Amino acid sequence: MQRIKPGQAVQFTFAVDDFLPGATSAWRALGDGTVDAQGHYTAPAISSGIDAVVCDLEHDGVLFSGAYNTVQVSTLDEESKWNILDRFELSVPANRNTVYGNRYQQQQVDIVVETVPVDGKDYRLTPTEQASLMLVELKSNDDVHALSEASQGIENDWVYATRTTRNAFKLNGQPGFKDSPHDRRLKSPGSTIHATRYLHVNDPNAVSAKFYARFTKDGGGEFTSRDKDPTSGTVQVNVASLPTYQREQYSIERRRVKGKEPNDDGRPGDEYNLEYSSRDYWRFRCLNADFLTAQITNMKADGSIKKKANVSMIRWESEHPNEIMASYTGFIFHDRLEKQEANTQPERVIEFDEDLNKVFSDTTEVWGGEVVHSAFSSGMAVICNDRKDDVAYKPLGEQAHLAQELVIKFVDEYGNVHHVVFSYGAKGLSGNRNVVSWELLRPKA
């Protein structure tokens, strides 16, 4: 049981994919407190006794009980009554003992602290003592920084940092791993606490590092895991080399969602030559991992920086003054790091550069941004290419950035970064505005 004060918030987590892969979770509170869809529990404003926080799992229409925890809402501070530690050990899961040094992926580090009973009674570490638990890098004896629970990874020059909860990225290791830190806390004996710290590493060249833990006792005094046993009180974290992705590890395919698609027995190019007005989804994937988040950058294909970033590209069939046939792009992506309100579906729209309408004449406009959901799924990115036959040619002038390629930074579900350049074909080539091409960009460090 965890004791908290009225109005205090606590983040609960449950590793759904580890316990029941493919299941969806639903959090609920039994009592006067509230819990949101992400497991963020808020105690009531006044003391109300004991609440229960429950995480239910649903898979293929079947409801399972995942985990629960009890919370005592009280204005009283819990006293520290123990005197001697019996165990203070660290470990990492046997099948999850490596982490990418990409600042986002986490390494699970489990901590067990057991006290010696006093006069036959069990006393655990108090909540404040548990909150002071932190990892320490052995070589330097430097405390590992604590990240905000709202932060998905290290965004500064820290080499190591921890969270107390899982982030949105997958851990390395084999599937089917059942050990849940949340579940172990529920089953802890009266004098034992199980804690978990999720370690982030921001060093792609690192090989390994060792860590121990420490905490401060209420009333003073510091305890470290190496005091009890330097071996069981220390863990080694192995850092895996970042993968170097090759072109064959990606795929792109065209799906027409507006306009006619010719029969399979037609001639090559009929999809463009026989249909002058169409919308194609160019669906881009990494074959090894889903994309979790994406950012359209201000980079050029050569790695230099644009004066103005563009969200869309535009290309006319020619630059003849009477030209009216043109293509322009939009972007579709489901960013899984964006928070959603409970019980709501993410709103997906095609994102267009706002400067496109400055290029169009009064007689035409950008097509609507509604997404054809049957042609899109989370984890992929879509470059939407609209081809129209009513866009009068106009020198771009102040909108010249719309003629530039797109460079998009993707972060996959393991925290690895992919920079991809999307562009039209070379000017002068027949049909250069019909097809969206791509290539990998490897920015210099």
C-alpha positions as CSV (number, residue, x, y, z in Angstrom):
1,M,0.0,0.0,0.0
2,Q,1.2,3.5,-0.9
3,R,0.4,6.4,1.4
4,I,-0.1,9.8,-0.3
5,K,-1.6,13.1,0.8
6,P,-4.9,14.6,-0.4
7,G,-4.7,16.2,-3.8
8,Q,-1.3,14.5,-4.5
9,A,-0.8,12.9,-7.9
10,V,1.0,9.5,-8.6
11,Q,1.9,8.0,-11.9
12,F,1.1,4.2,-12.2
13,T,2.4,2.1,-15.0
14,F,1.8,-1.4,-16.3
15,A,3.9,-2.9,-19.1
16,V,0.9,-4.2,-21.2
17,D,3.0,-5.6,-24.1
18,D,5.1,-7.6,-21.6
19,F,2.2,-9.1,-19.8
20,L,-0.2,-9.6,-22.8
21,P,1.2,-8.5,-26.2
22,G,-1.4,-6.7,-28.4
23,A,-3.8,-5.9,-25.5
24,T,-5.3,-2.5,-24.8
25,S,-5.3,-1.1,-21.3
26,A,-8.1,0.8,-19.4
27,W,-7.4,2.4,-16.0
28,R,-10.0,2.9,-13.3
29,A,-10.1,4.1,-9.7
30,L,-12.2,2.5,-7.0
31,G,-12.8,5.2,-4.4
32,D,-12.9,9.0,-4.4
33,G,-9.7,9.6,-6.4
34,T,-9.5,9.8,-10.2
35,V,-7.2,8.2,-12.8
36,D,-6.8,9.1,-16.5
37,A,-6.2,7.0,-19.5
38,Q,-2.4,7.0,-19.0
39,G,-2.5,5.8,-15.3
40,H,-2.0,9.2,-13.7
41,Y,-3.9,9.0,-10.4
42,T,-5.0,12.1,-8.4
43,A,-6.0,11.7,-4.8
44,P,-9.2,13.4,-3.6
45,A,-8.9,16.8,-1.9
46,I,-9.7,15.4,1.5
47,S,-8.6,12.3,3.4
48,S,-10.8,9.4,2.2
49,G,-9.2,6.2,3.5
50,I,-8.1,3.7,0.9
51,D,-8.5,3.8,-2.9
52,A,-7.7,1.1,-5.4
53,V,-6.2,1.8,-8.8
54,V,-6.9,-0.9,-11.4
55,C,-5.5,-1.6,-14.9
56,D,-7.7,-3.8,-16.9
57,L,-6.6,-5.4,-20.2
58,E,-8.7,-6.3,-23.3
59,H,-7.5,-8.6,-26.0
60,D,-9.7,-10.0,-28.8
61,G,-12.8,-9.0,-27.0
62,V,-11.8,-10.7,-23.7
63,L,-11.3,-8.7,-20.5
64,F,-8.4,-9.6,-18.2
65,S,-7.4,-8.3,-14.9
66,G,-4.0,-6.8,-15.3
67,A,-2.8,-5.3,-12.0
68,Y,-3.9,-3.1,-9.2
69,N,-2.5,-1.1,-6.3
70,T,-3.9,0.3,-3.2
71,V,-3.4,3.9,-2.1
72,Q,-4.0,5.3,1.4
73,V,-5.0,9.0,1.3
74,S,-3.9,10.6,4.5
75,T,-2.5,13.9,5.9
76,L,-0.2,11.9,8.2
77,D,3.5,11.4,7.3
78,E,4.7,7.8,7.6
79,E,7.4,7.4,10.2
80,S,10.7,5.6,9.4
81,K,10.9,2.9,12.1
82,W,13.5,0.5,10.6
83,N,17.1,0.5,11.7
84,I,19.1,-2.0,9.6
85,L,19.0,-3.2,6.0
86,D,19.0,-6.9,5.3
87,R,19.1,-6.5,1.4
88,F,19.9,-3.8,-1.0
89,E,20.3,-5.3,-4.5
90,L,20.2,-4.3,-8.1
91,S,19.5,-6.3,-11.2
92,V,18.5,-6.1,-14.9
93,P,16.2,-8.6,-16.6
94,A,18.2,-11.4,-18.1
95,N,16.6,-11.1,-21.5
96,R,16.7,-7.3,-21.5
97,N,20.2,-6.3,-20.6
98,T,21.1,-4.0,-23.5
99,V,20.0,-0.5,-24.4
100,Y,20.6,1.8,-27.4
101,G,22.5,4.9,-26.5
102,N,20.0,7.0,-28.5
103,R,18.7,9.0,-25.5
104,Y,15.1,7.6,-25.8
105,Q,15.2,3.9,-25.2
106,Q,15.3,2.7,-21.6
107,Q,17.1,0.0,-19.7
108,Q,15.0,-1.4,-16.8
109,V,17.0,-1.5,-13.5
110,D,15.2,-3.3,-10.7
111,I,16.0,-2.4,-7.0
112,V,15.1,-4.5,-4.0
113,V,15.5,-3.1,-0.5
114,E,14.6,-5.2,2.5
115,T,14.8,-4.1,6.2
116,V,15.4,-6.2,9.3
117,P,12.3,-6.5,11.5
118,V,12.2,-4.4,14.7
119,D,10.7,-6.3,17.7
120,G,9.2,-8.8,15.4
121,K,7.4,-6.2,13.2
122,D,8.1,-5.4,9.6
123,Y,8.8,-1.8,8.5
124,R,9.5,-0.8,4.9
125,L,11.2,2.3,3.6
126,T,8.9,5.2,3.8
127,P,7.6,6.9,0.7
128,T,10.1,9.8,1.1
129,E,12.9,7.3,1.5
130,Q,11.7,5.5,-1.6
131,A,11.5,8.7,-3.5
132,S,15.1,9.5,-2.7
133,L,16.3,6.2,-4.4
134,M,18.6,7.0,-7.3
135,L,21.2,5.4,-9.5
136,V,24.9,6.4,-9.3
137,E,27.4,5.8,-12.1
138,L,30.2,3.7,-10.5
139,K,33.2,5.1,-12.4
140,S,32.5,8.7,-11.6
141,N,30.4,8.3,-8.5
142,D,28.0,10.9,-10.1
143,D,24.3,10.8,-9.3
144,V,22.2,9.9,-12.4
145,H,19.9,12.8,-13.2
146,A,16.2,12.3,-12.9
147,L,14.0,13.2,-15.9
148,S,10.6,14.7,-15.7
149,E,8.0,11.9,-16.2
150,A,6.6,14.0,-19.0
151,S,9.9,13.8,-20.9
152,Q,10.3,10.9,-23.3
153,G,14.1,11.1,-23.4
154,I,17.3,13.1,-22.7
155,E,17.1,16.5,-24.6
156,N,20.3,18.0,-23.3
157,D,23.9,16.9,-22.9
158,W,23.4,14.5,-20.0
159,V,24.9,11.1,-20.7
160,Y,22.6,9.2,-18.2
161,A,19.2,9.9,-16.8
162,T,16.3,8.0,-15.3
163,R,12.6,7.9,-15.1
164,T,10.5,6.0,-12.6
165,T,8.0,4.9,-15.3
166,R,8.2,3.5,-18.8
167,N,8.1,5.9,-21.7
168,A,6.5,5.3,-25.1
169,F,9.4,3.5,-26.6
170,K,10.0,-0.3,-26.6
171,L,12.7,-2.0,-24.5
172,N,15.3,-4.2,-26.2
173,G,14.9,-7.9,-25.6
174,Q,12.8,-10.9,-26.4
175,P,9.0,-10.8,-26.6
176,G,6.9,-12.5,-24.0
177,F,8.7,-11.1,-21.0
178,K,6.2,-11.4,-18.1
179,D,7.9,-9.8,-15.1
180,S,6.1,-6.6,-14.3
181,P,7.7,-4.2,-11.8
182,H,4.1,-3.0,-10.9
183,D,3.1,-6.6,-10.1
184,R,6.1,-7.2,-8.0
185,R,5.3,-4.2,-5.9
186,L,1.9,-5.6,-5.2
187,K,3.3,-8.9,-3.9
188,S,6.1,-7.5,-1.8
189,P,6.4,-8.8,1.8
190,G,5.9,-6.2,4.5
191,S,9.6,-5.3,5.0
192,T,10.6,-5.3,1.3
193,I,10.2,-2.7,-1.4
194,H,10.7,-3.3,-5.1
195,A,11.5,-0.2,-7.1
196,T,12.4,0.3,-10.8
197,R,14.4,3.0,-12.4
198,Y,14.4,3.2,-16.2
199,L,17.8,4.3,-17.5
200,H,18.4,6.4,-20.6
201,V,21.8,6.6,-22.2
202,N,22.8,9.5,-24.4
203,D,26.1,8.2,-25.9
204,P,26.0,6.2,-29.1
205,N,29.7,5.3,-28.7
206,A,29.3,3.8,-25.2
207,V,29.9,0.1,-24.7
208,S,28.9,-0.5,-21.0
209,A,28.7,1.2,-17.7
210,K,28.2,0.1,-14.1
211,F,25.7,1.6,-11.6
212,Y,24.8,1.2,-8.0
213,A,21.9,2.8,-6.0
214,R,21.6,5.0,-2.9
215,F,18.9,6.6,-0.8
216,T,18.6,8.9,2.2
217,K,17.0,7.8,5.4
218,D,14.4,10.0,7.0
219,G,16.2,11.9,9.8
220,G,19.5,11.6,8.0
221,G,22.0,9.0,6.9
222,E,22.8,7.7,3.4
223,F,22.7,4.0,2.4
224,T,24.2,2.6,-0.8
225,S,23.7,-0.8,-2.4
226,R,27.4,-1.4,-2.4
227,D,27.6,-1.2,1.4
228,K,25.7,-4.6,1.6
229,D,27.4,-6.4,-1.2
230,P,29.5,-4.8,-4.0
231,T,28.5,-7.6,-6.4
232,S,24.7,-7.8,-6.0
233,G,24.6,-4.1,-5.3
234,T,26.0,-3.2,-8.7
235,V,24.7,-3.8,-12.2
236,Q,26.3,-3.5,-15.6
237,V,24.3,-1.9,-18.4
238,N,25.4,-2.9,-21.9
239,V,25.0,-0.3,-24.7
240,A,24.3,-1.6,-28.1
241,S,25.7,0.0,-31.3
242,L,23.1,2.1,-33.1
243,P,21.9,0.3,-36.3
244,T,22.9,1.6,-39.6
245,Y,19.9,1.4,-41.9
246,Q,20.0,0.6,-45.6
247,R,17.6,1.3,-48.3
248,E,16.3,-2.2,-48.5
249,Q,15.0,-1.9,-44.9
250,Y,12.3,0.5,-46.0
251,S,9.4,0.4,-48.4
252,I,7.2,2.9,-50.3
253,E,4.1,2.2,-52.2
254,R,1.5,4.3,-54.0
255,R,-2.2,4.1,-53.2
256,R,-4.7,6.1,-55.2
257,V,-7.4,7.5,-53.1
258,K,-8.9,10.1,-55.4
259,G,-9.3,9.8,-59.2
260,K,-9.5,6.7,-61.4
261,E,-6.9,3.9,-61.3
262,P,-6.5,2.2,-64.7
263,N,-6.8,-1.6,-65.0
264,D,-3.9,-3.8,-64.4
265,D,-3.6,-4.6,-68.1
266,G,-3.1,-1.0,-69.0
267,R,0.2,0.5,-70.3
268,P,2.9,1.8,-67.9
269,G,2.1,5.4,-67.0
270,D,-1.6,5.2,-67.7
271,E,-2.3,6.0,-64.0
272,Y,-1.0,9.5,-64.8
273,N,-1.5,9.9,-68.6
274,L,-5.2,8.9,-68.4
275,E,-6.0,10.8,-65.2
276,Y,-5.0,14.4,-64.9
277,S,-6.6,15.0,-61.5
278,S,-5.8,12.6,-58.7
279,R,-4.6,12.1,-55.1
280,D,-2.0,9.5,-54.4
281,Y,-0.8,8.3,-50.9
282,W,2.9,7.4,-51.0
283,R,3.0,5.2,-48.0
284,F,6.5,5.0,-46.4
285,R,7.5,2.4,-43.8
286,C,10.5,1.1,-42.0
287,L,10.3,-2.7,-42.2
288,N,12.0,-3.3,-38.9
289,A,10.1,-0.9,-36.6
290,D,7.1,1.5,-36.6
291,F,7.8,5.2,-36.7
292,L,6.6,6.7,-33.3
293,T,7.1,10.4,-33.9
294,A,8.2,12.6,-36.8
295,Q,9.3,16.2,-37.5
296,I,9.6,18.0,-40.8
297,T,13.0,19.7,-40.5
298,N,14.6,22.8,-42.0
299,M,17.4,20.7,-43.5
300,K,18.3,20.4,-47.2
301,A,19.3,17.1,-48.8
302,D,23.0,18.1,-48.6
303,G,22.6,18.7,-44.9
304,S,22.7,22.5,-45.0
305,I,19.9,24.6,-43.5
306,K,17.0,26.1,-45.4
307,K,16.2,29.8,-45.0
308,K,12.6,28.8,-44.5
309,A,11.3,25.3,-43.9
310,N,8.5,23.9,-46.0
311,V,5.8,21.4,-45.1
312,S,4.7,20.9,-48.8
313,M,6.4,20.8,-52.2
314,I,4.9,22.1,-55.5
315,R,5.9,21.3,-59.0
316,W,4.4,22.3,-62.4
317,E,4.6,20.2,-65.5
318,S,6.6,23.0,-67.0
319,E,7.3,26.6,-66.3
320,H,5.5,27.8,-69.4
321,P,3.3,30.9,-68.6
322,N,0.2,29.0,-69.8
323,E,0.9,25.9,-67.7
324,I,-2.0,24.7,-65.5
325,M,-0.9,21.2,-64.6
326,A,0.8,20.9,-61.2
327,S,1.4,18.6,-58.2
328,Y,1.8,19.5,-54.6
329,T,2.2,17.4,-51.4
330,G,0.8,17.1,-47.9
331,F,1.9,15.0,-44.9
332,I,0.0,12.4,-42.9
333,F,1.3,10.9,-39.7
334,H,0.1,9.6,-36.4
335,D,2.4,10.9,-33.7
336,R,2.1,8.5,-30.8
337,L,3.9,10.9,-28.4
338,E,1.1,13.4,-28.6
339,K,-1.2,13.0,-25.6
340,Q,-4.8,12.1,-26.4
341,E,-7.8,12.8,-24.2
342,A,-9.2,9.6,-22.6
343,N,-11.6,7.6,-24.7
344,T,-10.9,9.7,-27.8
345,Q,-9.4,8.9,-31.2
346,P,-6.6,11.0,-32.6
347,E,-7.7,13.5,-35.2
348,R,-5.8,12.8,-38.4
349,V,-5.7,15.4,-41.1
350,I,-3.4,16.0,-44.1
351,E,-0.9,18.7,-43.2
352,F,-0.3,21.2,-46.0
353,D,2.1,24.2,-46.0
354,E,0.0,27.4,-45.4
355,D,1.9,29.2,-48.2
356,L,0.3,26.9,-50.8
357,N,-2.8,29.0,-51.0
358,K,-0.7,32.1,-51.7
359,V,0.5,30.4,-54.8
360,F,-2.9,29.3,-56.1
361,S,-5.1,31.7,-58.0
362,D,-8.7,32.6,-57.0
363,T,-10.1,29.9,-59.3
364,T,-8.6,26.9,-57.5
365,E,-7.6,25.8,-54.0
366,V,-5.9,23.1,-52.0
367,W,-8.0,20.0,-51.8
368,G,-9.5,19.1,-48.4
369,G,-7.4,17.6,-45.6
370,E,-9.6,14.7,-44.7
371,V,-7.7,11.3,-44.4
372,V,-8.8,8.1,-46.1
373,H,-8.3,5.9,-43.1
374,S,-8.5,2.6,-45.0
375,A,-5.3,3.7,-46.8
376,F,-3.4,4.8,-43.7
377,S,-2.2,3.2,-40.5
378,S,-0.2,4.2,-37.5
379,G,3.5,3.5,-37.8
380,M,3.8,4.6,-41.4
381,A,4.2,8.1,-43.0
382,V,2.3,9.3,-46.0
383,I,3.4,11.9,-48.5
384,C,0.1,12.8,-50.1
385,N,0.6,13.9,-53.8
386,D,-2.2,15.9,-55.3
387,R,-2.2,16.3,-59.1
388,K,-4.5,19.0,-60.5
389,D,-5.1,20.5,-63.9
390,D,-6.3,24.0,-62.9
391,V,-3.3,25.5,-61.2
392,A,-2.1,28.5,-63.2
393,Y,1.7,28.7,-63.3
394,K,3.2,31.4,-61.1
395,P,6.8,32.1,-60.3
396,L,7.2,31.3,-56.6
397,G,9.0,34.4,-55.5
398,E,8.6,34.6,-51.7
399,Q,7.2,31.1,-51.7
400,A,10.4,29.7,-53.3
401,H,10.8,27.4,-50.3
402,L,7.9,25.3,-51.7
403,A,10.2,24.1,-54.5
404,Q,12.6,22.5,-52.1
405,E,12.7,18.8,-51.1
406,L,11.3,17.7,-47.7
407,V,13.7,16.3,-45.0
408,I,11.8,14.5,-42.3
409,K,13.3,13.2,-39.0
410,F,11.6,10.0,-37.9
411,V,12.1,8.3,-34.5
412,D,11.1,4.7,-34.4
413,E,9.6,2.7,-31.6
414,Y,13.1,1.7,-30.3
415,G,14.3,5.4,-30.2
416,N,16.5,5.3,-33.3
417,V,16.5,8.2,-35.6
418,H,15.9,8.1,-39.4
419,H,16.4,11.2,-41.6
420,V,14.6,10.8,-45.0
421,V,14.6,13.1,-48.0
422,F,11.4,13.2,-50.1
423,S,11.4,14.9,-53.5
424,Y,10.0,15.0,-57.0
425,G,12.1,13.8,-60.0
426,A,14.6,16.0,-61.7
427,K,13.1,18.9,-63.7
428,G,13.0,18.2,-67.4
429,L,12.2,14.5,-66.9
430,S,8.8,13.4,-68.2
431,G,6.3,12.9,-65.4
432,N,8.7,14.3,-62.8
433,R,5.9,15.6,-60.6
434,N,3.9,12.3,-60.6
435,V,6.2,10.2,-58.4
436,V,7.5,10.9,-54.9
437,S,11.1,9.7,-54.6
438,W,13.1,9.2,-51.4
439,E,16.6,8.7,-50.1
440,L,18.3,8.3,-46.7
441,L,20.2,11.3,-45.3
442,R,23.0,10.7,-42.7
443,P,23.6,14.1,-41.1
444,K,27.2,14.7,-40.0
445,A,27.6,14.7,-36.2
